[in-house]
Amino acid sequence: MNNQLLEKMATTALYTYGVQKQTFQALSELGELVAVLARLRQGTRQDVFADDVREEIADVFIVLYQLRETFGRDAVDAMIEYKLERLQQRIVHWRQQLNL
């Protein structure tokens, strides 16, 4: 994956289509991912849906980069770091409870 291209295209899409349109696009892409994951969870032919899930993850990833640009790259990155540290602490705590 080319992060430079991803960031460039995220910025270009925002300037081309506008923040409001791309925010609604993000909602649409997130909804499509939710829908395909719900179908996958139903357990019907998981192999058929794997490519659908990958495609929707890619779409969501792209629009999340656009939202990251919209709401401040540094602020979002700082929040991601905070959330990752919190997740790490929760995993350690969980493993301690299970004696792993």
Buried (B, 14 or more C-beta within 10 A) or exposed (E): EEEEEBBEBBBEBBEEEEBEEBBEBBEEBBEBBEEBBEBBEEEEEEEEBEEBBEEBBEBBEBBBBBBBBBEEBEEBEEEEEEEEEEEEEEEEEEEEEEEE
